[in-house]
Amino acid sequence: MAWARIDDKFLDNPKVRKAGKEATYLYVSGLVYSSSQLTEGFISDDALGLVAYKGFIKNEQTHAATLVECGLWDRVEGGWQIHDYLEYNPTKQQIEQAREKKATAGSKGAQARWQNDSKADGKTIADAIPSAITPAIANAWHGDSKPIALTHPIPSHPNPIPEKDKETAAAAAFYEANFGVLSSVIATEIDKAISDTSLDWVLDAMREAVTHDVRKWSYVAKVLSTWKGNGRKGQQVKQSAKAQAGSYEAWKACEL
């Protein structure tokens, strides 16, 4: 999730006071749009209608001209640029690098938790062995150093983690890092989605949700379903059109 920064003295700025309520709200809506879509402060001509709709603003062209007049926006080729946006907000590259680091750290953390939980389960089983079982075995579980003769030798290396569990852990870690707390229901859905498609598809679908700031598993599931029906290339074209839609009606027409 990207955060748009705004000065706590923003409403005292003479430019803002001059712009008035409607234009100021269009400015804030543009700030949020740019942050969520990683446009680095650029609002295209086609996107202005969507920005205005989300900000409950009518007559967007008039208010956009007011923002330019007050020095809050700059008119540029193909749209508008929020004035000094990158002086207060990170670049697209910085945000993507931070997300990548967070996702990588989350994946490593999930695998570490999985391995620690496995060790904890082993200790619980050891503690649960009743004393009525062969004393030598029971003592061995509780730390007795006397050797025990074994009919079938124990392998020197533990069984490796199944590849499927690794994939589920990686997808779960990405979900926790970018969506929120992972419930048992969502974990089951993720596992099923990987079985139905692949880990790459599931991760890419979650990235699509993050890109459009729709951090819900239902959206991810809908993306995967569309990819399975229409192919991934066609889905990417539709989402790209949605991101650039110029009005609410056009934006809704691009929805899945």
Secondary structure, DSSP 8 states (H G I E B T S, - for coil): -------TTGGG-HHHHHH-HHHHHHHHHHHHHHHHHT-TTEEETTTHHHHHHHTT-S-HHHHHHHHHHTTSEEEETTEEEETTHHHHS--HHHHHHHHHHHHHHHHHHHHHHHHHHHHHHHHHHHHH--TTS-HHHHHHHTT--S----SS---SS-----HHHHHHHHHHHHHHHHT----HHHHHHHHHHHHHS-HHHHHHHHHHHHHTT---HHHHHHHHHHHHHH-HHHHHHHHHHHHT--SHHHHHHT--
